[in-house]
Amino acid sequence: MDFSERIAINTRDREWLPSPREGVWRKPLAREEAEQGHATSIVRYDPGSHFHAHDHPLGEEILVLEGFFSDETGDYHAGTYFRNPEGFRHAPFSVEGCVILVKLHQFQPGDTAHVVLDTETSAWRPGQGSLQVMPLHECQGESTALVRWPAGEQFQPHQHFGGEEIYVVSGEFIDEFGRYPAGTWMRSPHLSQHCPYVEQETVIWVKVGHLPLN
């Protein structure tokens, strides 16, 4: 929870820890308190597992990484992006099993959008250089997107106002500080800088402008 630190965690090297619900496991990445408050985690639902009905104080953000994630509204395959605002209530489950990236208790005041977006069918837009960008959400200076990097692409050195958070969905992301294979979660503080590039085609989930400015 020290937002002044630069953090990079290869989540595939971390052990699964049990959650309060049988058959639901997680790899905590950032956590304010044991079972409430700000949290970012990789969560796994075993086949047939479920979670009790609950709402989401300050929201829930999900990217389905593997399998099918389900609730009362439907079944959602890998690549589905959710934003469940405060007041939204559901009882999620998975018949076949799934793995999801989950962020809890992190919506900005006034951000009440409920989003369900299938990134498998949404259009890519041209980004800087040869990058392709799929916008997922914007609110009050905060922006979330998928970015697809073609093999060999290098980005110019840049600074992160309001910080940057990355999850490497596929491929390998690289900068002057290291190499980050698929499954790596990174968080860089306000005004941090780097010069990223890739050697192979790579897709990242990226959020900017949302971290504390001090």
LINWO-V127625 format. One record per backbone hydrogen bond with DSSP energy under -1.0 kcal/mol. CO is the residue of the C=O (numbers start at 1). NH is the residue of the N-H. If there is no record, write none. Layout:
co = <CO	CO>
nh = <NH	NH>
This chain:
co = <1	2	7	9	9	10	11	17	21	23	24	25	26	27	30	36	38	39	40	40	41	42	43	44	45	46	49	54	56	58	59	60	61	62	63	64	66	69	70	71	74	76	77	79	80	81	82	83	84	85	90	92	93	94	97	98	99	99	100	101	102	103	104	108	110	115	117	118	118	125	128	131	132	133	134	137	139	142	143	144	144	145	146	147	148	149	150	153	158	160	160	162	163	164	165	166	167	168	170	171	173	174	175	178	180	181	183	184	185	186	187	188	189	192	194	196	197	202	203	203	204	205	206	207	208>
nh = <3	5	187	11	185	13	14	26	24	46	19	44	17	42	40	33	32	104	29	30	102	27	100	25	98	49	94	90	59	107	105	84	103	82	101	79	99	76	93	74	71	69	80	119	64	117	62	115	60	88	54	51	70	48	68	45	65	66	43	63	41	61	39	111	112	83	81	121	122	133	131	127	148	125	146	144	142	139	208	136	137	206	134	204	132	202	153	198	194	163	191	211	209	188	207	186	205	183	203	182	180	197	178	175	173	184	11	168	9	166	7	164	192	160	158	155	174	149	169	170	147	167	145	165	143>
